[in-house]
């Protein structure tokens, strides 16, 4: 069963980010990176902001991330989420791939226990329709 | 070098009534906005049909070419809208008006915002079509309060600042609103106990850390010093007006969250503030009173630092010292701001800045000669003005 109910908005891939989501659908987290100067970037853009190359590759940041910031959300701003309240939205960074941050959820812990700097592990949430969404749980959690 | 005779001045202001969300149903948002623009021009002593420029920001729904027809403008010489989300461009829309009159592209430009969220989409809820929506919505990050809470949490982590300092922003706004008959919260007092008993919206932001959702419209009229001198209106000089962003913000907290590390937990105003003070030939100590865009209390803390009123990490102690109160060293948000007067995406803050320099605020700062007004904080672009007399 997916983390949020089926009425939760799903990613709607666009030309600029369809490759990111195609990797996710396969259960792989990959970040767009410049083929010429190796600078990663996220969300995807059509040009490297460092060298202006349009050549890209998709790089594995590893499965371990660190909580850069977070908020515990108590107010439902969409009809899908009341049963999940309170839930944690976090911004995470990747020790193995500095330069990108990802917005995600931290699951499998009491919301009041999350802290900046915590190590978390990637898991993929099958939301149906052939799509998977990357979420994280504390290292060592089930 | 621009001619002194073309230096931009605000010569008129207009406001509708302000009500709670959905409170204005007897007329359309567009009509309310048109009436408010006419009020502002009348305040300036300029015939409505003489306006020749219209500016706004962030996808204002009140289309300028239609507004020009509705108002019967004889000629439209300038129309522009600042990019970006939320209220980042509120002061920027005035900056556009200043650029238009100082460059000679127009003579009388009205910057405006009309917002009746009861007639359209609520900004505080999920909205399809958001830029980078794919990277926020599937995680339940829907509303600006939730998005900017991430910056506030990081700010307290980086600075060691006291999260309980947020209450000072909320209490100051409410105390000022209680003196302001136009304020939606004029009759509702707020105590420290009520603040801490209020529910979490998105930690570390509570209900009273978040701006109101209201209906209303606001407009200001900008013209040249030369034209202003011929009017009976009490005019206020725009000493400097800027809009823009630091590098790498993009959709920033509203989507991408990939601004530079050193800029993450900020209001995105550090570079902008340098430009602003340089152009006004002033320093922060020259500012008598300020109107900070208070969509969320925590961003005001960051802006106090980014604009140079205190050092990094010092804002929590600064606000707890009483410095931002009406009798403090830097009174802020003297109308009650968007936390307690009304949420017109910051145009009401510009008007309060004008009132301070005209000497007619309900929380008047004695002998106010300079006022800083900011646009929406922590987004790209953001914006600011220094008003003087």
Boltz contact constraints between the chains, C-beta under 6 A:
constraints:
  - contact:
      token1: [A, 9]
      token2: [B, 137]
      max_distance: 6.0
  - contact:
      token1: [A, 11]
      token2: [B, 134]
      max_distance: 6.0
  - contact:
      token1: [A, 11]
      token2: [B, 138]
      max_distance: 6.0
  - contact:
      token1: [A, 17]
      token2: [B, 134]
      max_distance: 6.0
  - contact:
      token1: [A, 43]
      token2: [B, 132]
      max_distance: 6.0
  - contact:
      token1: [A, 43]
      token2: [B, 135]
      max_distance: 6.0
  - contact:
      token1: [A, 43]
      token2: [B, 256]
      max_distance: 6.0
  - contact:
      token1: [A, 69]
      token2: [B, 150]
      max_distance: 6.0
  - contact:
      token1: [A, 69]
      token2: [B, 153]
      max_distance: 6.0
  - contact:
      token1: [A, 69]
      token2: [B, 154]
      max_distance: 6.0
  - contact:
      token1: [A, 71]
      token2: [B, 146]
      max_distance: 6.0
  - contact:
      token1: [A, 71]
      token2: [B, 149]
      max_distance: 6.0
  - contact:
      token1: [A, 71]
      token2: [B, 150]
      max_distance: 6.0
  - contact:
      token1: [A, 71]
      token2: [B, 153]
      max_distance: 6.0
  - contact:
      token1: [A, 71]
      token2: [B, 202]
      max_distance: 6.0
  - contact:
      token1: [A, 71]
      token2: [B, 203]
      max_distance: 6.0
  - contact:
      token1: [A, 72]
      token2: [B, 203]
      max_distance: 6.0
  - contact:
      token1: [A, 73]
      token2: [B, 146]
      max_distance: 6.0
  - contact:
      token1: [A, 73]
      token2: [B, 202]
      max_distance: 6.0
  - contact:
      token1: [A, 74]
      token2: [B, 200]
      max_distance: 6.0
  - contact:
      token1: [A, 75]
      token2: [B, 201]
      max_distance: 6.0
  - contact:
      token1: [A, 77]
      token2: [B, 125]
      max_distance: 6.0
  - contact:
      token1: [A, 77]
      token2: [B, 126]
      max_distance: 6.0
  - contact:
      token1: [A, 77]
      token2: [B, 142]
      max_distance: 6.0
  - contact:
      token1: [A, 77]
      token2: [B, 143]
      max_distance: 6.0
  - contact:
      token1: [A, 78]
      token2: [B, 126]
      max_distance: 6.0
  - contact:
      token1: [A, 78]
      token2: [B, 142]
      max_distance: 6.0
  - contact:
      token1: [A, 81]
      token2: [B, 140]
      max_distance: 6.0
  - contact:
      token1: [A, 87]
      token2: [B, 140]
      max_distance: 6.0
  - contact:
      token1: [A, 89]
      token2: [B, 139]
      max_distance: 6.0
  - contact:
      token1: [A, 89]
      token2: [B, 141]
      max_distance: 6.0
  - contact:
      token1: [A, 91]
      token2: [B, 150]
      max_distance: 6.0
  - contact:
      token1: [A, 91]
      token2: [B, 257]
      max_distance: 6.0
  - contact:
      token1: [A, 101]
      token2: [B, 257]
      max_distance: 6.0
  - contact:
      token1: [A, 101]
      token2: [B, 258]
      max_distance: 6.0
  - contact:
      token1: [A, 103]
      token2: [B, 135]
      max_distance: 6.0
  - contact:
      token1: [A, 103]
      token2: [B, 136]
      max_distance: 6.0
  - contact:
      token1: [A, 103]
      token2: [B, 139]
      max_distance: 6.0
  - contact:
      token1: [A, 103]
      token2: [B, 141]
      max_distance: 6.0
  - contact:
      token1: [A, 103]
      token2: [B, 257]
      max_distance: 6.0
  - contact:
      token1: [A, 104]
      token2: [B, 139]
      max_distance: 6.0
  - contact:
      token1: [A, 105]
      token2: [B, 139]
      max_distance: 6.0
  - contact:
      token1: [A, 116]
      token2: [B, 157]
      max_distance: 6.0
  - contact:
      token1: [A, 133]
      token2: [B, 138]
      max_distance: 6.0
